[in-house]
Amino acid sequence: MEKLTAIIPTGNEIHNIKAVIDSVKFADEILVVDSFSTDGTFEKAQKLANKVIRREYQYSASQKNWAIPQATHQWILLVDADERVTPELEQEIKQVLSNPSNNVAYWIGRNNHFMGESVKFSGWRNDKVIRLFKRDLCRYEDKQVHAEIIADGAIGLLKNKLYHNTYTTFDAYIEKMNRYAWWQAKDYDKKTGKLTPYHFVIKPFWGFFKHYIIQGGFRDGLVGLTIGYIQGYVVFMRYVKLWLLRKGRR
């Protein structure tokens, strides 16, 4: 079986660090990349992982692209602190590493949870990310937020999924979405022309309508309604912050 490095980026993840490391203990190397946590994450990780390194956080893709070459082994499993590798996914990964193919990367689906509930619809139903990949043949696209792997070769798809729970408290989630809106504003500045009512009214409404109606968020009950509302809010804030960015304000 080919050897595997699990990379875990962290930033004040004391509530997640032990569980996420426990879920990747089958890896030959566990590498934690910490962005100068102040809640004890760094110290806790040092006791649990094979290697813990630190770098000032700029944005996700930058952090991950810096971390990837630090891995000892060619195959990498990148897991965010709010994700868990299930026993079923672990077995499938081991099978992949024991039976090499032409694939240089693999999509992995995610079972998403929000506000204590499993989300079946709301645009999160078919959520997947490339998280198992070869170190020297893959890199993240240079985007502030929601960057994906660019692979120099074929990409497969695993059957089993990551457990994903990005929610701690509602206030913390809204804070996170506000940070995302700032990062998105920087990405969208390159491809957005003059800001108009279309950006501040139509696009936010469409964000809500798409997640809640078209993608079946109403079937997730109050959780789906909340997700739809937040999606519309984030789109609105993206363009407000883009307007502020262009004015040199915050």
Protein Blocks (a to p, Z undefined) as FASTA:
>chain_A
ZZdddddddehilkmmmmmmmmmmmpmbdcdddehiaehmmmmmmmmmmbdcddddfbfm
lmmmmmmmmpmbfbdcdddfkbccdfklmmmmmmmmmmccfbfbdcddddddeehiacfb
nolmmgccdfbdcfklgccdddfbhpacddebdddddfbdcdddfbfbfmlmmmmmmmmm
mmmmmmmmmmcccddfklmmmmmmmmmmmmmmmnommmnommlmmmmmmmmmmmmmmmmm
mmmmmnopZZ
